[in-house]
């Protein structure tokens, strides 16, 4: 069979659908790679070049156990090259779970009469943020159902409210958003509130599968959701996050869908997504799905490694849907961000409501319920560098500017020193004594590996300032 070159978006394709299922399935069904081709693709990725759809399909279709191990090894090496050993930490904060959509996989669906609906009042949001700050969090993602009450003005209001909460040395320096698609004017409104990344997950990139799971409500419109982040870019929100919910359709197709979305945004707007998320279907209230497309742990590791190689400079988020063992395994193959101390029940950070989880009050089950301190403790034991850094966003290193810094490989010059500074703040303000000792050892190790005497000297000065009480220092 003769293949046409894969499609590539061009600027006049802005806000137009870009997924062709036949194109993606042709690649998956007809590319039969040999070992030499697989190694060639891995080598291209290790040179920090984004892979094409065809090259990504080469890795997907490499089924031999020894080639899967080479793909995983390549992903591990690439992660170290681009991100070093740092892991950025954040927490989700659910603002409200009213929803007018009926999505078969979600506990918030409108038809779920067992769901306990709630929206936090402003004073409750403040208490939740104070509780998160007391634990050392600096980065939050605010999560909302899709409902008229959660419009752009309300999202902007809550973001500003969160930024305004200061308790002791605590403050939230980065507010990301996971909410329904907006129109261009709506995205302009939330941008004015100084939000960070705006996430809209397509859930599944296959249009027919999408119809099966989205029964009613605005989310039923596949194309409106698919082009939502084009509207964000048109509004000046250049920091966006994409994602697929693995378990709804064939994981191989979804991986290509995510890469297709990435190359669309790069071709049209000169910048890809800031993050990719890849949650797996987990328990939720009234969940009743065909297990045909459920993703095994082995497949999950594979798809994470393939995504890392396909999009070298895109952040990859692994959530507490996965248990601690799986997270520990998968992290090494490309993950750059994880949540810690996650609670999904609305109002639970301040009220400790979900010590016993109740799926009628949550969107899905948390399978890694460890506290932020416990997560950091394990990261340090495994010699990761925990980070709460938000410097790039506040210095304008986002969108195209972020690509200018990250693509040539300069990201470690900024990120490792800033990760060290934010970890030092955590150790001084929130850590238990046994974590403090481990943390300073990791700081010393990473500082000595920077290899730039001038940077090391300046970093030492700033660490002394942090010990003396100064905060929010960054490069």
C-alpha positions as CSV (number, residue, x, y, z in Angstrom):
1,X,0.0,0.0,0.0
2,X,1.2,3.5,-0.9
3,X,0.9,6.1,1.9
4,X,0.3,9.7,1.4
5,X,2.3,12.1,3.7
6,X,0.5,12.5,7.0
7,X,-1.6,15.6,7.2
8,X,-0.2,18.7,8.8
9,X,-2.3,21.7,10.0
10,X,-1.5,25.1,8.5
11,X,-2.5,28.5,9.9
12,X,-5.8,28.7,8.0
13,X,-6.8,25.5,9.7
14,X,-7.3,27.3,13.0
15,X,-10.4,26.2,14.9
16,X,-11.2,23.5,12.4
17,X,-11.4,19.8,13.3
18,X,-8.2,17.9,12.7
19,X,-8.8,14.3,13.6
20,X,-9.2,11.8,10.7
21,X,-9.8,8.3,12.2
22,X,-9.0,6.7,8.8
23,X,-5.6,8.4,8.7
24,X,-4.7,7.2,12.2
25,X,-5.9,3.7,11.7
26,X,-4.1,3.4,8.4
27,X,-0.9,4.1,10.2
28,X,-1.6,1.6,13.0
29,X,-2.8,-1.1,10.7
30,X,-0.1,-0.9,8.0
31,X,3.2,0.1,9.7
32,X,5.2,-3.1,10.5
33,X,8.5,-1.9,11.9
34,X,11.7,-3.9,12.2
35,X,14.2,-3.5,15.0
36,X,16.4,-1.1,13.0
37,X,13.5,1.2,12.3
38,X,12.4,1.2,15.9
39,X,16.0,2.1,17.0
40,X,16.2,4.8,14.4
41,X,13.0,6.5,15.8
42,X,14.2,6.2,19.4
43,X,17.5,7.9,18.3
44,X,15.6,10.8,16.7
45,X,13.6,11.3,19.9
46,X,16.8,11.2,22.0
47,X,18.1,14.1,19.8
48,X,15.1,16.0,21.2
49,X,13.0,16.0,18.0
50,X,9.3,15.6,18.1
51,X,8.1,12.5,16.3
52,X,5.7,12.4,13.4
53,X,2.5,10.3,13.6
54,X,4.1,7.6,11.5
55,X,7.2,7.5,13.7
56,X,5.0,7.3,16.8
57,X,3.1,4.4,15.2
58,X,6.4,2.6,14.7
59,X,6.9,2.6,18.5
60,X,3.3,1.6,19.1
61,X,3.5,-1.3,16.8
62,X,6.9,-2.5,18.2
63,X,5.5,-5.5,20.2
64,X,8.7,-7.6,20.7
65,X,9.6,-7.6,24.4
66,X,13.2,-6.6,23.7
67,X,12.0,-3.6,21.7
68,X,9.5,-2.5,24.3
69,X,12.4,-2.5,26.8
70,X,14.5,-0.4,24.5
71,X,11.6,2.1,24.1
72,X,11.3,2.3,27.9
73,X,15.1,2.8,28.3
74,X,15.0,5.5,25.6
75,X,12.1,7.3,27.4
76,X,14.0,7.1,30.7
77,X,17.1,8.6,29.1
78,X,15.2,11.3,27.3
79,X,13.4,12.4,30.5
80,X,16.8,12.8,32.2
81,X,18.1,14.8,29.3
82,X,15.2,17.3,29.2
83,X,13.9,17.4,32.8
84,X,16.7,16.0,34.9
85,X,15.4,14.2,38.0
86,X,12.9,16.9,39.1
87,X,9.2,16.2,39.7
88,X,6.8,19.1,39.9
89,X,4.1,18.8,42.6
90,X,0.6,20.2,42.7
91,X,-2.8,19.5,44.1
92,X,-6.3,19.6,42.6
93,X,-9.0,21.7,44.3
94,X,-12.6,20.8,43.3
95,X,-14.7,24.0,43.4
96,X,-18.1,22.5,42.3
97,X,-19.5,19.3,40.9
98,X,-22.8,20.5,39.4
99,X,-22.9,19.3,35.8
100,X,-25.3,19.3,32.9
101,X,-23.5,16.6,30.9
102,X,-24.2,12.9,30.8
103,X,-20.9,11.2,30.4
104,X,-21.1,7.5,31.1
105,X,-17.8,7.2,32.9
106,X,-18.1,10.2,35.2
107,X,-19.5,10.3,38.8
108,X,-20.6,13.9,38.2
109,X,-23.0,13.1,35.3
110,X,-26.3,14.9,35.5
111,X,-28.3,11.6,35.6
112,X,-26.5,10.4,38.7
113,X,-29.1,11.1,41.4
114,X,-26.8,9.6,44.1
115,X,-24.2,12.3,43.6
116,X,-24.1,14.9,46.4
117,X,-23.9,18.2,44.6
118,X,-22.0,21.1,46.1
119,X,-20.3,24.4,45.2
120,X,-17.8,26.0,47.6
121,X,-18.7,29.4,48.9
122,X,-15.9,32.0,48.8
123,X,-15.2,31.6,52.5
124,X,-14.9,27.8,52.0
125,X,-12.5,28.3,49.1
126,X,-10.3,30.4,51.4
127,X,-10.3,27.8,54.1
128,X,-9.5,25.1,51.6
129,X,-6.6,27.1,50.2
130,X,-5.3,27.9,53.7
131,X,-5.3,24.2,54.5
132,X,-3.4,23.4,51.3
133,X,-0.9,26.2,52.1
134,X,-0.4,24.7,55.6
135,X,0.8,21.5,53.8
136,X,3.2,23.4,51.6
137,X,1.4,23.5,48.3
138,X,2.2,26.3,45.9
139,X,0.5,25.1,42.7
140,X,-3.2,24.2,42.4
141,X,-5.5,23.1,39.6
142,X,-9.1,24.3,40.1
143,X,-11.7,21.8,38.8
144,X,-15.3,22.5,37.9
145,X,-18.2,20.6,36.5
146,X,-19.8,21.9,33.4
147,X,-22.7,24.1,34.4
148,X,-23.9,27.7,33.7
149,X,-22.9,28.7,37.3
150,X,-19.3,27.9,36.5
151,X,-19.0,30.5,33.7
152,X,-15.8,32.4,32.7
153,X,-16.5,35.2,35.1
154,X,-16.9,32.8,38.0
155,X,-13.7,30.9,37.1
156,X,-11.8,34.1,36.9
157,X,-13.3,35.2,40.3
158,X,-12.2,32.0,42.0
159,X,-8.7,32.2,40.5
160,X,-8.2,35.7,41.8
161,X,-9.6,34.6,45.2
162,X,-7.1,31.8,45.4
163,X,-4.2,34.0,44.5
164,X,-5.2,36.4,47.3
165,X,-5.0,33.8,50.1
166,X,-1.8,34.2,52.2
167,X,-1.2,32.3,55.4
168,X,2.2,32.5,57.1
169,X,4.7,31.8,54.4
170,X,2.1,30.1,52.4
171,X,0.8,31.3,49.0
172,X,-0.5,29.8,45.8
173,X,1.8,31.0,43.0
174,X,0.2,29.1,40.1
175,X,-3.5,28.5,39.5
176,X,-4.3,26.1,36.6
177,X,-7.8,25.4,35.4
178,X,-9.6,22.2,34.4
179,X,-13.0,23.3,33.2
180,X,-15.4,23.2,30.3
181,X,-14.5,24.7,26.9
182,X,-15.2,28.5,26.6
183,X,-15.7,30.8,23.7
184,X,-12.9,33.2,22.8
185,X,-14.3,36.0,24.9
186,X,-14.6,33.6,27.9
187,X,-11.0,32.6,27.5
188,X,-10.0,36.3,27.4
189,X,-11.8,36.8,30.7
190,X,-10.0,33.9,32.5
191,X,-6.7,35.0,31.0
192,X,-7.1,38.4,32.7
193,X,-7.2,36.6,36.0
194,X,-3.6,35.5,35.4
195,X,-4.4,31.8,35.2
196,X,-1.7,29.3,34.4
197,X,-2.6,26.3,32.1
198,X,-6.1,25.8,30.9
199,X,-6.8,22.1,30.5
200,X,-9.5,20.6,28.3
201,X,-9.3,16.8,27.9
202,X,-10.8,15.3,24.7
203,X,-11.4,12.1,26.7
204,X,-11.4,10.0,23.4
205,X,-10.2,11.2,20.0
206,X,-12.4,8.7,18.1
207,X,-15.6,10.4,17.1
208,X,-17.8,7.3,17.1
209,X,-16.5,6.2,20.5
210,X,-17.1,9.7,21.7
211,X,-20.8,9.5,20.8
212,X,-21.2,6.4,22.8
213,X,-20.0,7.9,26.1
214,X,-21.3,11.5,25.8
215,X,-25.1,11.1,25.9
216,X,-26.3,14.6,26.4
217,X,-25.2,18.2,27.3
218,X,-22.8,20.5,25.7
219,X,-20.0,18.0,26.0
220,X,-21.8,15.8,23.4
221,X,-20.3,18.1,20.7
222,X,-17.1,16.4,19.7
223,X,-15.9,19.1,17.4
224,X,-16.6,21.9,19.8
225,X,-14.5,20.2,22.4
226,X,-11.7,19.3,19.9
227,X,-11.2,22.9,18.8
228,X,-11.7,24.5,22.3
229,X,-7.9,25.0,22.8
230,X,-7.7,26.7,19.4
231,X,-10.1,29.2,20.8
232,X,-7.9,29.5,23.9
233,X,-4.9,30.3,21.7
234,X,-6.9,32.8,19.7
235,X,-7.8,34.5,23.0
236,X,-4.1,34.7,24.0
237,X,-4.1,31.8,26.4
238,X,-0.9,30.2,25.1
239,X,-0.5,27.7,27.9
240,X,-2.9,24.8,27.4
241,X,-3.2,21.2,28.5
242,X,-4.6,18.2,26.6
243,X,-5.5,14.7,27.7
244,X,-7.2,11.4,26.9
245,X,-9.1,9.2,29.3
246,X,-7.6,5.7,28.6
247,X,-10.1,2.9,28.7
248,X,-12.7,4.4,26.5
249,X,-11.1,3.3,23.2
250,X,-8.0,1.6,21.9
251,X,-5.0,3.1,23.7
252,X,-2.9,3.0,20.5
253,X,-5.4,5.3,18.7
254,X,-5.6,7.7,21.7
255,X,-1.8,8.0,21.7
256,X,-1.8,9.0,18.1
257,X,-4.7,11.4,18.8
258,X,-2.7,13.2,21.4
259,X,0.3,13.5,19.1
260,X,-2.0,14.7,16.3
261,X,-3.4,17.3,18.6
262,X,0.1,18.4,19.5
263,X,1.3,18.8,16.0
264,X,-1.9,20.7,15.1
265,X,-1.3,23.3,17.8
266,X,2.4,23.5,16.9
267,X,1.6,24.0,13.2
268,X,-1.1,26.6,13.7
269,X,0.1,28.5,16.8
270,X,3.9,27.7,16.9
271,X,3.5,26.1,20.3
272,X,2.3,22.7,21.4
273,X,0.4,21.9,24.6
274,X,2.3,22.7,27.8
275,X,1.1,19.4,29.4
276,X,-0.4,16.1,28.4
277,X,-2.5,14.0,30.8
278,X,-3.3,10.3,30.5
279,X,-5.7,9.3,33.2
280,X,-7.0,5.7,33.2
281,X,-10.6,4.8,33.9
282,X,-11.0,4.1,37.6
283,X,-13.9,3.5,39.9
284,X,-16.6,6.2,39.9
285,X,-20.2,6.4,41.1
286,X,-22.6,4.4,38.8
287,X,-19.6,3.4,36.6
288,X,-20.7,0.6,34.1
289,X,-18.3,0.3,31.1
290,X,-17.3,-2.4,28.7
291,X,-13.9,-3.6,29.9
292,X,-12.7,-4.2,26.3
293,X,-10.5,-1.2,26.2
294,X,-9.3,-1.1,29.7
295,X,-5.5,-0.5,29.9
296,X,-3.3,-2.9,31.8
297,X,-0.3,-1.8,33.8
298,X,2.1,-3.1,31.2
299,X,0.2,-1.2,28.4
300,X,0.1,1.9,30.6
301,X,3.9,1.9,31.1
302,X,4.3,1.5,27.3
303,X,2.0,4.3,26.3
304,X,3.7,6.7,28.8
305,X,7.2,5.8,27.4
306,X,5.9,6.3,23.8
307,X,4.4,9.6,24.6
308,X,7.6,10.8,26.2
309,X,9.6,9.9,23.1
310,X,7.0,11.4,20.8
311,X,6.8,14.8,22.5
312,X,10.2,15.5,24.2
313,X,9.4,18.9,25.6
314,X,5.8,18.5,26.7
315,X,5.1,18.2,30.4
316,X,3.4,14.9,31.3
317,X,1.0,14.6,34.3
318,X,0.4,11.5,36.3
319,X,-2.4,11.7,38.9
320,X,-3.4,9.9,42.0
321,X,-6.0,7.9,40.1
322,X,-3.0,5.5,40.0
323,X,-1.8,3.7,43.1
324,X,1.6,4.5,44.7
325,X,3.3,1.4,43.2
326,X,2.2,2.2,39.6
327,X,3.2,5.8,40.0
328,X,6.6,4.9,41.2
329,X,7.1,2.6,38.2
330,X,5.7,5.0,35.6
331,X,7.4,8.1,36.8
332,X,10.8,7.1,35.5
333,X,9.6,6.9,31.9
334,X,8.7,10.5,31.3
335,X,6.4,12.0,34.0
336,X,7.3,15.5,35.0
337,X,4.3,16.4,37.3
338,X,2.3,14.6,39.9
339,X,-0.2,15.5,42.6
340,X,0.4,14.8,46.3
341,X,-2.0,14.9,49.2
342,X,-4.9,14.7,46.8
343,X,-8.5,14.9,48.1
344,X,-11.4,15.0,45.7
345,X,-14.4,15.4,48.0
346,X,-15.5,19.1,47.9
347,X,-14.4,20.8,51.1
348,X,-12.2,18.0,52.2
349,X,-8.8,19.7,52.6
350,X,-10.1,21.9,55.5
351,X,-12.7,19.5,56.8
352,X,-11.0,16.1,56.4
353,X,-14.2,14.8,55.0
354,X,-12.9,12.0,52.9
355,X,-10.8,9.9,55.2
356,X,-13.2,7.3,54.1
357,X,-13.8,7.8,50.5
358,X,-17.4,8.1,49.2
359,X,-17.8,7.9,45.4
360,X,-21.1,9.7,45.7
361,X,-19.2,12.8,46.7
362,X,-16.2,12.4,44.3
363,X,-15.6,12.3,40.6
364,X,-13.5,9.1,40.8
365,X,-11.6,7.1,43.4
366,X,-8.2,8.3,44.6
367,X,-5.8,5.3,44.6
368,X,-2.8,7.1,46.0
369,X,-4.1,8.7,49.2
370,X,-0.7,9.6,50.7
371,X,-0.1,13.0,52.2
372,X,2.1,15.5,50.3
373,X,4.9,14.9,52.9
374,X,4.7,11.1,52.3
375,X,5.0,11.6,48.6
376,X,7.9,14.0,49.0
377,X,9.6,11.5,51.4
378,X,9.5,8.7,48.7
379,X,10.7,11.1,46.0
380,X,13.7,12.0,48.1
381,X,14.4,8.3,48.9
382,X,14.5,7.7,45.1
383,X,16.7,10.7,44.6
384,X,14.1,12.8,42.7
385,X,14.2,16.5,43.1
386,X,10.7,17.7,44.3
387,X,9.8,21.1,42.8
388,X,7.1,23.7,43.4
389,X,8.6,26.1,40.8
390,X,6.4,28.6,39.1
391,X,9.1,31.0,37.8
392,X,8.7,30.5,34.0
393,X,5.0,31.5,34.1
394,X,5.6,34.6,36.1
395,X,8.6,35.6,34.0
396,X,6.7,35.2,30.7
397,X,8.4,31.9,29.7
398,X,5.2,30.4,28.4
399,X,3.8,29.5,25.0
400,X,6.3,30.3,22.2
401,X,8.7,31.9,24.7
402,X,8.8,28.6,26.7
403,X,9.6,26.7,23.5
404,X,12.5,29.1,22.8
405,X,14.0,28.2,26.2
406,X,13.1,24.5,26.4
407,X,13.6,23.2,22.9
408,X,17.4,24.0,22.8
409,X,17.7,22.2,26.1
410,X,18.2,25.2,28.3
411,X,15.3,24.3,30.6
412,X,17.6,22.6,33.2
413,X,19.5,25.8,33.6
414,X,16.4,27.4,35.0
415,X,14.4,24.5,36.4
416,X,17.0,22.7,38.5
417,X,18.0,25.9,40.5
418,X,14.4,26.9,40.9
419,X,13.4,23.4,42.0
420,X,16.1,23.5,44.6
421,X,14.9,26.9,45.9
422,X,11.3,25.8,46.2
423,X,12.3,22.5,47.9
424,X,14.4,24.6,50.4
425,X,11.3,26.7,51.2
426,X,9.3,23.5,51.8
427,X,12.0,22.1,54.1
428,X,12.2,25.3,56.1
429,X,8.5,25.8,56.5
430,X,6.6,22.5,56.4
431,X,8.7,19.4,56.4
432,X,9.1,16.9,59.3
433,X,12.6,16.6,60.7
434,X,13.4,13.3,59.0
435,X,12.4,14.8,55.6
436,X,14.5,17.9,56.3
437,X,17.7,15.9,56.5
438,X,17.0,14.0,53.3
439,X,15.9,17.1,51.5
440,X,19.1,19.1,52.1
441,X,21.2,16.1,51.1
442,X,19.3,16.0,47.7
443,X,19.8,19.7,47.4
444,X,23.5,19.5,47.9
445,X,23.7,16.6,45.4
446,X,21.8,18.4,42.7
447,X,23.6,21.7,43.3
448,X,27.0,20.0,42.8
449,X,25.8,18.4,39.6
450,X,24.9,21.7,38.0
451,X,28.5,22.2,36.7
452,X,28.2,26.0,36.4
453,X,30.3,27.7,39.1
454,X,28.6,31.0,38.8
455,X,25.1,29.5,39.0
456,X,26.1,27.4,42.0
457,X,27.5,30.4,43.8
458,X,24.4,32.5,43.2
459,X,22.3,29.5,44.3
460,X,24.2,29.2,47.5
461,X,23.5,32.9,48.3
462,X,19.8,32.5,47.7
463,X,19.6,29.4,49.8
464,X,21.2,31.3,52.7
465,X,18.5,34.0,52.1
466,X,15.8,31.4,52.4
467,X,17.3,30.1,55.7
468,X,17.1,33.7,56.9
469,X,13.4,34.0,56.1
470,X,13.2,35.3,52.5
471,X,10.8,33.6,50.2
472,X,9.9,33.4,46.5
473,X,13.4,33.6,45.1
474,X,13.9,32.3,41.6
475,X,16.1,32.5,38.4
